[in-house]
Amino acid sequence: MNRARPNSWPPRPANRALPPGPRQDVFALIDHYAPVIATWPAYDRWQVRQIAVDTLLQVMRDCPEPAVRANAYQQLVKMGIAQC
């Protein structure tokens, strides 16, 4: 441990050490990987869909922010999992 730099240990959590990325990067990743995912077998696509549904349901259950829960619900409606 370097004693000249007292802030070097313990390391900071990643969410404090790195600046948040711009929101457009998420959409760029989706556009980049969508053609690849379309070539996967149906079972693999179904598994990815199940992971997404489980994650959105977890967000709806555990997130304290109503706007985020509402957005997760809207995504489930778009996917045909939930009904309005």
Biopython code that builds the backbone (N, CA, C, O; Angstrom):
import numpy as np
from Bio.PDB.StructureBuilder import StructureBuilder

atoms = [
    (1, "MET", "N", (0.849, -1.179, 0.000)),
    (1, "MET", "CA", (0.000, 0.000, 0.000)),
    (1, "MET", "C", (0.890, 1.236, 0.000)),
    (1, "MET", "O", (1.872, 1.308, 0.739)),
    (2, "ASN", "N", (0.547, 2.171, -0.808)),
    (2, "ASN", "CA", (1.309, 3.403, -0.928)),
    (2, "ASN", "C", (0.808, 4.393, 0.122)),
    (2, "ASN", "O", (-0.332, 4.853, 0.051)),
    (3, "ARG", "N", (1.649, 4.718, 1.086)),
    (3, "ARG", "CA", (1.227, 5.629, 2.157)),
    (3, "ARG", "C", (1.209, 7.086, 1.708)),
    (3, "ARG", "O", (0.613, 7.932, 2.374)),
    (4, "ALA", "N", (1.853, 7.383, 0.589)),
    (4, "ALA", "CA", (1.860, 8.753, 0.084)),
    (4, "ALA", "C", (0.491, 9.133, -0.470)),
    (4, "ALA", "O", (0.147, 10.313, -0.526)),
    (5, "ARG", "N", (-0.288, 8.136, -0.878)),
    (5, "ARG", "CA", (-1.628, 8.392, -1.415)),
    (5, "ARG", "C", (-2.654, 7.704, -0.523)),
    (5, "ARG", "O", (-2.997, 6.549, -0.777)),
    (6, "PRO", "N", (-3.153, 8.368, 0.504)),
    (6, "PRO", "CA", (-4.059, 7.701, 1.442)),
    (6, "PRO", "C", (-5.392, 7.297, 0.816)),
    (6, "PRO", "O", (-6.080, 6.434, 1.361)),
    (7, "ASN", "N", (-5.773, 7.892, -0.306)),
    (7, "ASN", "CA", (-7.055, 7.551, -0.916)),
    (7, "ASN", "C", (-6.966, 6.375, -1.876)),
    (7, "ASN", "O", (-7.960, 6.028, -2.513)),
    (8, "SER", "N", (-5.787, 5.750, -1.994)),
    (8, "SER", "CA", (-5.657, 4.655, -2.943)),
    (8, "SER", "C", (-6.194, 3.339, -2.389)),
    (8, "SER", "O", (-6.385, 2.388, -3.147)),
    (9, "TRP", "N", (-6.441, 3.265, -1.086)),
    (9, "TRP", "CA", (-6.982, 2.039, -0.519)),
    (9, "TRP", "C", (-7.986, 2.386, 0.559)),
    (9, "TRP", "O", (-7.690, 3.302, 1.326)),
    (10, "PRO", "N", (-9.086, 1.786, 0.697)),
    (10, "PRO", "CA", (-9.641, 0.780, -0.201)),
    (10, "PRO", "C", (-10.128, 1.418, -1.496)),
    (10, "PRO", "O", (-10.413, 2.615, -1.530)),
    (11, "PRO", "N", (-10.223, 0.637, -2.543)),
    (11, "PRO", "CA", (-10.660, 1.218, -3.815)),
    (11, "PRO", "C", (-12.106, 1.702, -3.731)),
    (11, "PRO", "O", (-12.918, 1.153, -2.987)),
    (12, "ARG", "N", (-12.401, 2.717, -4.490)),
    (12, "ARG", "CA", (-13.765, 3.247, -4.508)),
    (12, "ARG", "C", (-14.672, 2.309, -5.302)),
    (12, "ARG", "O", (-14.209, 1.626, -6.215)),
    (13, "PRO", "N", (-15.947, 2.272, -4.964)),
    (13, "PRO", "CA", (-16.880, 1.494, -5.782)),
    (13, "PRO", "C", (-16.911, 2.038, -7.208)),
    (13, "PRO", "O", (-16.683, 3.225, -7.438)),
    (14, "ALA", "N", (-17.193, 1.160, -8.150)),
    (14, "ALA", "CA", (-17.159, 1.550, -9.564)),
    (14, "ALA", "C", (-18.137, 2.676, -9.869)),
    (14, "ALA", "O", (-17.846, 3.537, -10.699)),
    (15, "ASN", "N", (-19.300, 2.683, -9.208)),
    (15, "ASN", "CA", (-20.275, 3.730, -9.523)),
    (15, "ASN", "C", (-19.805, 5.102, -9.063)),
    (15, "ASN", "O", (-20.318, 6.115, -9.540)),
    (16, "ARG", "N", (-18.837, 5.160, -8.145)),
    (16, "ARG", "CA", (-18.273, 6.445, -7.740)),
    (16, "ARG", "C", (-17.011, 6.772, -8.518)),
    (16, "ARG", "O", (-16.659, 7.943, -8.665)),
    (17, "ALA", "N", (-16.328, 5.752, -9.018)),
    (17, "ALA", "CA", (-15.054, 5.969, -9.694)),
    (17, "ALA", "C", (-15.236, 6.332, -11.161)),
    (17, "ALA", "O", (-14.418, 7.058, -11.727)),
    (18, "LEU", "N", (-16.288, 5.839, -11.771)),
    (18, "LEU", "CA", (-16.494, 6.059, -13.199)),
    (18, "LEU", "C", (-17.671, 6.995, -13.425)),
    (18, "LEU", "O", (-18.676, 6.894, -12.722)),
    (19, "PRO", "N", (-17.572, 7.887, -14.374)),
    (19, "PRO", "CA", (-18.722, 8.739, -14.679)),
    (19, "PRO", "C", (-19.802, 7.920, -15.379)),
    (19, "PRO", "O", (-19.489, 6.946, -16.065)),
    (20, "PRO", "N", (-21.060, 8.298, -15.218)),
    (20, "PRO", "CA", (-22.120, 7.549, -15.901)),
    (20, "PRO", "C", (-22.020, 7.737, -17.405)),
    (20, "PRO", "O", (-21.706, 8.824, -17.889)),
    (21, "GLY", "N", (-22.288, 6.674, -18.130)),
    (21, "GLY", "CA", (-22.248, 6.736, -19.588)),
    (21, "GLY", "C", (-23.493, 7.408, -20.129)),
    (21, "GLY", "O", (-24.528, 7.405, -19.463)),
    (22, "PRO", "N", (-23.422, 7.975, -21.303)),
    (22, "PRO", "CA", (-24.613, 8.592, -21.888)),
    (22, "PRO", "C", (-25.655, 7.544, -22.243)),
    (22, "PRO", "O", (-25.321, 6.403, -22.562)),
    (23, "ARG", "N", (-26.909, 7.938, -22.186)),
    (23, "ARG", "CA", (-28.011, 7.017, -22.435)),
    (23, "ARG", "C", (-28.006, 6.497, -23.868)),
    (23, "ARG", "O", (-28.490, 5.393, -24.119)),
    (24, "GLN", "N", (-27.473, 7.263, -24.808)),
    (24, "GLN", "CA", (-27.484, 6.824, -26.203)),
    (24, "GLN", "C", (-26.650, 5.566, -26.391)),
    (24, "GLN", "O", (-26.913, 4.793, -27.312)),
    (25, "ASP", "N", (-25.657, 5.342, -25.546)),
    (25, "ASP", "CA", (-24.817, 4.160, -25.698)),
    (25, "ASP", "C", (-25.617, 2.873, -25.552)),
    (25, "ASP", "O", (-25.300, 1.879, -26.206)),
    (26, "VAL", "N", (-26.640, 2.869, -24.714)),
    (26, "VAL", "CA", (-27.474, 1.686, -24.551)),
    (26, "VAL", "C", (-28.170, 1.366, -25.866)),
    (26, "VAL", "O", (-28.210, 0.208, -26.282)),
    (27, "PHE", "N", (-28.712, 2.370, -26.513)),
    (27, "PHE", "CA", (-29.399, 2.136, -27.775)),
    (27, "PHE", "C", (-28.425, 1.727, -28.872)),
    (27, "PHE", "O", (-28.779, 0.939, -29.748)),
    (28, "ALA", "N", (-27.213, 2.248, -28.837)),
    (28, "ALA", "CA", (-26.196, 1.844, -29.812)),
    (28, "ALA", "C", (-25.832, 0.376, -29.619)),
    (28, "ALA", "O", (-25.634, -0.347, -30.596)),
    (29, "LEU", "N", (-25.743, -0.068, -28.365)),
    (29, "LEU", "CA", (-25.463, -1.480, -28.111)),
    (29, "LEU", "C", (-26.586, -2.368, -28.616)),
    (29, "LEU", "O", (-26.336, -3.423, -29.197)),
    (30, "ILE", "N", (-27.817, -1.944, -28.396)),
    (30, "ILE", "CA", (-28.957, -2.723, -28.878)),
    (30, "ILE", "C", (-28.920, -2.820, -30.395)),
    (30, "ILE", "O", (-29.098, -3.903, -30.952)),
    (31, "ASP", "N", (-28.691, -1.703, -31.065)),
    (31, "ASP", "CA", (-28.614, -1.716, -32.528)),
    (31, "ASP", "C", (-27.470, -2.588, -33.022)),
    (31, "ASP", "O", (-27.576, -3.226, -34.070)),
    (32, "HIS", "N", (-26.383, -2.615, -32.269)),
    (32, "HIS", "CA", (-25.219, -3.398, -32.680)),
    (32, "HIS", "C", (-25.471, -4.901, -32.541)),
    (32, "HIS", "O", (-25.103, -5.677, -33.423)),
    (33, "TYR", "N", (-26.101, -5.312, -31.430)),
    (33, "TYR", "CA", (-26.261, -6.736, -31.151)),
    (33, "TYR", "C", (-27.555, -7.345, -31.674)),
    (33, "TYR", "O", (-27.657, -8.571, -31.732)),
    (34, "ALA", "N", (-28.534, -6.556, -32.052)),
    (34, "ALA", "CA", (-29.814, -7.099, -32.519)),
    (34, "ALA", "C", (-29.653, -8.040, -33.712)),
    (34, "ALA", "O", (-30.265, -9.108, -33.706)),
    (35, "PRO", "N", (-28.862, -7.701, -34.739)),
    (35, "PRO", "CA", (-28.708, -8.649, -35.855)),
    (35, "PRO", "C", (-28.058, -9.967, -35.429)),
    (35, "PRO", "O", (-28.382, -11.023, -35.972)),
    (36, "VAL", "N", (-27.155, -9.910, -34.472)),
    (36, "VAL", "CA", (-26.496, -11.138, -34.003)),
    (36, "VAL", "C", (-27.491, -12.005, -33.242)),
    (36, "VAL", "O", (-27.551, -13.219, -33.442)),
    (37, "ILE", "N", (-28.268, -11.379, -32.371)),
    (37, "ILE", "CA", (-29.251, -12.128, -31.590)),
    (37, "ILE", "C", (-30.306, -12.735, -32.508)),
    (37, "ILE", "O", (-30.819, -13.816, -32.220)),
    (38, "ALA", "N", (-30.635, -12.070, -33.593)),
    (38, "ALA", "CA", (-31.624, -12.599, -34.538)),
    (38, "ALA", "C", (-31.153, -13.894, -35.191)),
    (38, "ALA", "O", (-31.979, -14.681, -35.652)),
    (39, "THR", "N", (-29.852, -14.130, -35.242)),
    (39, "THR", "CA", (-29.337, -15.365, -35.844)),
    (39, "THR", "C", (-29.280, -16.519, -34.851)),
    (39, "THR", "O", (-29.018, -17.654, -35.249)),
    (40, "TRP", "N", (-29.521, -16.257, -33.566)),
    (40, "TRP", "CA", (-29.479, -17.317, -32.562)),
    (40, "TRP", "C", (-30.647, -18.269, -32.754)),
    (40, "TRP", "O", (-31.667, -17.883, -33.326)),
    (41, "PRO", "N", (-30.519, -19.509, -32.287)),
    (41, "PRO", "CA", (-31.659, -20.434, -32.309)),
    (41, "PRO", "C", (-32.794, -19.915, -31.422)),
    (41, "PRO", "O", (-32.578, -19.105, -30.521)),
    (42, "ALA", "N", (-33.990, -20.394, -31.696)),
    (42, "ALA", "CA", (-35.175, -19.909, -30.978)),
    (42, "ALA", "C", (-35.057, -20.128, -29.470)),
    (42, "ALA", "O", (-35.480, -19.278, -28.687)),
    (43, "TYR", "N", (-34.492, -21.247, -29.065)),
    (43, "TYR", "CA", (-34.395, -21.529, -27.630)),
    (43, "TYR", "C", (-33.487, -20.525, -26.924)),
    (43, "TYR", "O", (-33.796, -20.087, -25.816)),
    (44, "ASP", "N", (-32.382, -20.159, -27.549)),
    (44, "ASP", "CA", (-31.479, -19.179, -26.947)),
    (44, "ASP", "C", (-32.140, -17.810, -26.846)),
    (44, "ASP", "O", (-31.978, -17.115, -25.844)),
    (45, "ARG", "N", (-32.888, -17.418, -27.882)),
    (45, "ARG", "CA", (-33.616, -16.136, -27.820)),
    (45, "ARG", "C", (-34.666, -16.174, -26.716)),
    (45, "ARG", "O", (-34.879, -15.179, -26.023)),
    (46, "TRP", "N", (-35.324, -17.326, -26.552)),
    (46, "TRP", "CA", (-36.331, -17.463, -25.506)),
    (46, "TRP", "C", (-35.681, -17.318, -24.134)),
    (46, "TRP", "O", (-36.246, -16.682, -23.245)),
    (47, "GLN", "N", (-34.492, -17.907, -23.956)),
    (47, "GLN", "CA", (-33.808, -17.786, -22.670)),
    (47, "GLN", "C", (-33.447, -16.332, -22.364)),
    (47, "GLN", "O", (-33.600, -15.884, -21.228)),
    (48, "VAL", "N", (-32.975, -15.601, -23.355)),
    (48, "VAL", "CA", (-32.648, -14.187, -23.154)),
    (48, "VAL", "C", (-33.911, -13.405, -22.807)),
    (48, "VAL", "O", (-33.880, -12.514, -21.958)),
    (49, "ARG", "N", (-35.015, -13.738, -23.461)),
    (49, "ARG", "CA", (-36.288, -13.074, -23.157)),
    (49, "ARG", "C", (-36.704, -13.354, -21.712)),
    (49, "ARG", "O", (-37.181, -12.453, -21.022)),
    (50, "GLN", "N", (-36.530, -14.592, -21.250)),
    (50, "GLN", "CA", (-36.879, -14.940, -19.877)),
    (50, "GLN", "C", (-36.023, -14.173, -18.874)),
    (50, "GLN", "O", (-36.521, -13.738, -17.836)),
    (51, "ILE", "N", (-34.743, -14.007, -19.180)),
    (51, "ILE", "CA", (-33.867, -13.229, -18.297)),
    (51, "ILE", "C", (-34.349, -11.783, -18.228)),
    (51, "ILE", "O", (-34.372, -11.180, -17.155)),
    (52, "ALA", "N", (-34.733, -11.231, -19.378)),
    (52, "ALA", "CA", (-35.224, -9.849, -19.407)),
    (52, "ALA", "C", (-36.517, -9.716, -18.600)),
    (52, "ALA", "O", (-36.682, -8.761, -17.841)),
    (53, "VAL", "N", (-37.426, -10.668, -18.764)),
    (53, "VAL", "CA", (-38.694, -10.622, -18.026)),
    (53, "VAL", "C", (-38.436, -10.733, -16.525)),
    (53, "VAL", "O", (-39.006, -9.975, -15.740)),
    (54, "ASP", "N", (-37.587, -11.667, -16.128)),
    (54, "ASP", "CA", (-37.275, -11.817, -14.700)),
    (54, "ASP", "C", (-36.662, -10.546, -14.126)),
    (54, "ASP", "O", (-36.982, -10.144, -13.007)),
    (55, "THR", "N", (-35.783, -9.918, -14.894)),
    (55, "THR", "CA", (-35.142, -8.690, -14.430)),
    (55, "THR", "C", (-36.160, -7.561, -14.286)),
    (55, "THR", "O", (-36.137, -6.825, -13.299)),
    (56, "LEU", "N", (-37.048, -7.424, -15.260)),
    (56, "LEU", "CA", (-38.068, -6.374, -15.184)),
    (56, "LEU", "C", (-39.022, -6.615, -14.015)),
    (56, "LEU", "O", (-39.433, -5.666, -13.347)),
    (57, "LEU", "N", (-39.375, -7.867, -13.765)),
    (57, "LEU", "CA", (-40.235, -8.166, -12.621)),
    (57, "LEU", "C", (-39.535, -7.847, -11.303)),
    (57, "LEU", "O", (-40.166, -7.367, -10.362)),
    (58, "GLN", "N", (-38.242, -8.112, -11.237)),
    (58, "GLN", "CA", (-37.474, -7.756, -10.041)),
    (58, "GLN", "C", (-37.453, -6.248, -9.830)),
    (58, "GLN", "O", (-37.583, -5.771, -8.703)),
    (59, "VAL", "N", (-37.289, -5.504, -10.915)),
    (59, "VAL", "CA", (-37.295, -4.039, -10.818)),
    (59, "VAL", "C", (-38.647, -3.567, -10.306)),
    (59, "VAL", "O", (-38.711, -2.698, -9.436)),
    (60, "MET", "N", (-39.733, -4.133, -10.839)),
    (60, "MET", "CA", (-41.065, -3.725, -10.395)),
    (60, "MET", "C", (-41.272, -4.032, -8.913)),
    (60, "MET", "O", (-41.948, -3.281, -8.210)),
    (61, "ARG", "N", (-40.701, -5.118, -8.447)),
    (61, "ARG", "CA", (-40.892, -5.518, -7.054)),
    (61, "ARG", "C", (-40.012, -4.727, -6.092)),
    (61, "ARG", "O", (-40.468, -4.345, -5.014)),
    (62, "ASP", "N", (-38.756, -4.475, -6.465)),
    (62, "ASP", "CA", (-37.778, -3.973, -5.502)),
    (62, "ASP", "C", (-37.426, -2.497, -5.621)),
    (62, "ASP", "O", (-36.902, -1.927, -4.664)),
    (63, "CYS", "N", (-37.690, -1.861, -6.745)),
    (63, "CYS", "CA", (-37.239, -0.486, -6.942)),
    (63, "CYS", "C", (-38.120, 0.493, -6.151)),
    (63, "CYS", "O", (-39.346, 0.400, -6.209)),
    (64, "PRO", "N", (-37.509, 1.424, -5.418)),
    (64, "PRO", "CA", (-38.300, 2.372, -4.638)),
    (64, "PRO", "C", (-38.865, 3.527, -5.465)),
    (64, "PRO", "O", (-39.724, 4.262, -4.978)),
    (65, "GLU", "N", (-38.403, 3.701, -6.701)),
    (65, "GLU", "CA", (-38.842, 4.839, -7.507)),
    (65, "GLU", "C", (-40.041, 4.453, -8.379)),
    (65, "GLU", "O", (-39.933, 3.548, -9.208)),
    (66, "PRO", "N", (-41.180, 5.129, -8.201)),
    (66, "PRO", "CA", (-42.375, 4.792, -8.978)),
    (66, "PRO", "C", (-42.187, 4.944, -10.489)),
    (66, "PRO", "O", (-42.749, 4.164, -11.258)),
    (67, "ALA", "N", (-41.412, 5.929, -10.920)),
    (67, "ALA", "CA", (-41.218, 6.137, -12.362)),
    (67, "ALA", "C", (-40.470, 4.965, -12.992)),
    (67, "ALA", "O", (-40.776, 4.562, -14.114)),
    (68, "VAL", "N", (-39.501, 4.426, -12.281)),
    (68, "VAL", "CA", (-38.738, 3.287, -12.800)),
    (68, "VAL", "C", (-39.626, 2.048, -12.845)),
    (68, "VAL", "O", (-39.577, 1.283, -13.809)),
    (69, "ARG", "N", (-40.437, 1.845, -11.805)),
    (69, "ARG", "CA", (-41.362, 0.702, -11.808)),
    (69, "ARG", "C", (-42.362, 0.819, -12.947)),
    (69, "ARG", "O", (-42.681, -0.176, -13.600)),
    (70, "ALA", "N", (-42.859, 2.027, -13.190)),
    (70, "ALA", "CA", (-43.810, 2.228, -14.286)),
    (70, "ALA", "C", (-43.161, 1.946, -15.632)),
    (70, "ALA", "O", (-43.795, 1.368, -16.514)),
    (71, "ASN", "N", (-41.909, 2.345, -15.799)),
    (71, "ASN", "CA", (-41.199, 2.079, -17.045)),
    (71, "ASN", "C", (-41.002, 0.575, -17.242)),
    (71, "ASN", "O", (-41.154, 0.073, -18.356)),
    (72, "ALA", "N", (-40.667, -0.143, -16.175)),
    (72, "ALA", "CA", (-40.512, -1.596, -16.271)),
    (72, "ALA", "C", (-41.834, -2.243, -16.663)),
    (72, "ALA", "O", (-41.856, -3.172, -17.471)),
    (73, "TYR", "N", (-42.935, -1.756, -16.096)),
    (73, "TYR", "CA", (-44.252, -2.290, -16.452)),
    (73, "TYR", "C", (-44.573, -2.020, -17.920)),
    (73, "TYR", "O", (-45.104, -2.892, -18.608)),
    (74, "GLN", "N", (-44.257, -0.829, -18.400)),
    (74, "GLN", "CA", (-44.499, -0.508, -19.811)),
    (74, "GLN", "C", (-43.714, -1.433, -20.729)),
    (74, "GLN", "O", (-44.213, -1.833, -21.781)),
    (75, "GLN", "N", (-42.494, -1.776, -20.342)),
    (75, "GLN", "CA", (-41.693, -2.696, -21.152)),
    (75, "GLN", "C", (-42.327, -4.086, -21.173)),
    (75, "GLN", "O", (-42.327, -4.753, -22.208)),
    (76, "LEU", "N", (-42.865, -4.524, -20.039)),
    (76, "LEU", "CA", (-43.536, -5.823, -19.999)),
    (76, "LEU", "C", (-44.797, -5.819, -20.856)),
    (76, "LEU", "O", (-45.124, -6.828, -21.480)),
    (77, "VAL", "N", (-45.503, -4.699, -20.892)),
    (77, "VAL", "CA", (-46.681, -4.589, -21.762)),
    (77, "VAL", "C", (-46.256, -4.674, -23.222)),
    (77, "VAL", "O", (-46.899, -5.363, -24.014)),
    (78, "LYS", "N", (-45.172, -3.977, -23.588)),
    (78, "LYS", "CA", (-44.674, -4.037, -24.968)),
    (78, "LYS", "C", (-44.263, -5.450, -25.362)),
    (78, "LYS", "O", (-44.417, -5.852, -26.515)),
    (79, "MET", "N", (-43.737, -6.203, -24.394)),
    (79, "MET", "CA", (-43.305, -7.572, -24.671)),
    (79, "MET", "C", (-44.482, -8.545, -24.700)),
    (79, "MET", "O", (-44.314, -9.702, -25.086)),
    (80, "GLY", "N", (-45.662, -8.094, -24.299)),
    (80, "GLY", "CA", (-46.835, -8.957, -24.294)),
    (80, "GLY", "C", (-46.952, -9.801, -23.034)),
    (80, "GLY", "O", (-47.732, -10.753, -23.007)),
    (81, "ILE", "N", (-46.206, -9.478, -22.004)),
    (81, "ILE", "CA", (-46.228, -10.244, -20.756)),
    (81, "ILE", "C", (-47.340, -9.739, -19.842)),
    (81, "ILE", "O", (-48.028, -10.535, -19.203)),
    (82, "ALA", "N", (-47.518, -8.439, -19.780)),
    (82, "ALA", "CA", (-48.541, -7.819, -18.934)),
    (82, "ALA", "C", (-49.580, -7.148, -19.826)),
    (82, "ALA", "O", (-49.330, -6.861, -20.997)),
    (83, "GLN", "N", (-50.748, -6.906, -19.244)),
    (83, "GLN", "CA", (-51.816, -6.222, -19.972)),
    (83, "GLN", "C", (-52.147, -4.918, -19.278)),
    (83, "GLN", "O", (-52.041, -4.806, -18.057)),
    (84, "CYS", "N", (-52.551, -3.925, -20.070)),
    (84, "CYS", "CA", (-52.950, -2.627, -19.494)),
    (84, "CYS", "C", (-54.299, -2.721, -18.847)),
    (84, "CYS", "O", (-54.797, -1.731, -18.310)),
]
sb = StructureBuilder()
sb.init_structure("model")
sb.init_model(0)
sb.init_chain("A")
sb.init_seg("    ")
for serial, (resi, resn, name, xyz) in enumerate(atoms, 1):
    if name == "N":
        sb.init_residue(resn, " ", resi, " ")
    sb.init_atom(name, np.array(xyz, "f"), 0.0, 1.0, " ", f" {name:<3s}", serial, name[0])
structure = sb.get_structure()
